[in-house]
């Protein structure tokens, strides 16, 4: 089955096994919809979390730089 796309493989399988397509029930459709909504919420949460982490990292870098500047200024005044 190498170098064949999924629809081709499925068509061959269905032809070979004389299978018939089965439609999803309303309950299964609702479950699929719920899973899709959960996936979308998870994506939004991941993006929001990444933004918060990036902001926290930027703030930590600014504070570290400010501490470094203060420490550098103190050492300069002590040597003078």
C-alpha positions in Angstrom: 0.0 0.0 0.0 3.0 2.3 -0.3 2.6 5.4 -2.3 -1.2 5.4 -2.1 -3.3 7.9 -0.4 -5.8 7.1 2.4 -8.9 7.4 0.2 -7.5 5.0 -2.3 -6.6 2.5 0.4 -10.0 2.9 2.0 -11.7 2.3 -1.4 -9.7 -0.8 -2.0 -10.4 -2.1 1.5 -14.2 -1.5 1.2 -14.2 -3.1 -2.3 -12.3 -6.2 -1.1 -14.3 -6.7 2.1 -17.6 -5.6 0.5 -18.1 -3.2 3.4 -20.7 -0.4 3.4 -20.2 3.0 4.9 -21.9 3.6 8.2 -23.1 7.1 9.1 -22.4 8.4 12.5 -25.3 8.6 14.9 -26.5 11.8 16.4 -24.9 10.9 19.7 -21.5 10.3 17.9 -21.9 13.5 16.0 -22.4 15.4 19.3 -19.4 13.7 20.8 -17.3 14.6 17.8 -18.5 18.2 18.0 -17.6 18.3 21.8 -14.2 16.9 21.1 -13.6 19.6 18.4 -14.7 22.3 20.8 -12.3 20.9 23.5 -9.5 20.9 21.0 -10.2 24.5 20.0 -10.3 25.6 23.7 -7.1 23.8 24.3 -5.5 25.7 21.4 -6.7 29.0 22.8 -5.4 28.1 26.2 -2.0 27.1 24.9 -1.7 30.4 23.0 -2.7 32.4 26.1 -0.3 30.4 28.3 2.5 31.0 25.8 1.8 34.8 25.8 1.8 34.9 29.6 5.1 32.9 29.7 6.7 35.2 27.1 5.5 38.3 29.1 6.9 36.9 32.3 10.2 36.1 30.6 10.5 39.6 29.2 9.8 41.1 32.6 12.4 38.9 34.2 14.9 39.9 31.6 14.2 43.6 32.2 14.6 43.2 35.9 17.8 41.3 35.5 19.1 44.0 33.2 18.1 46.7 35.7 19.8 44.8 38.5 22.9 44.5 36.4 22.9 48.2 35.6 22.4 49.0 39.3 25.2 46.6 40.4 27.5 48.0 37.7 26.8 51.6 38.8 27.5 50.7 42.4 30.8 49.1 41.5 31.8 52.2 39.5 31.0 54.6 42.4 32.9 52.4 44.8 36.1 52.4 42.6 36.0 56.2 42.2 
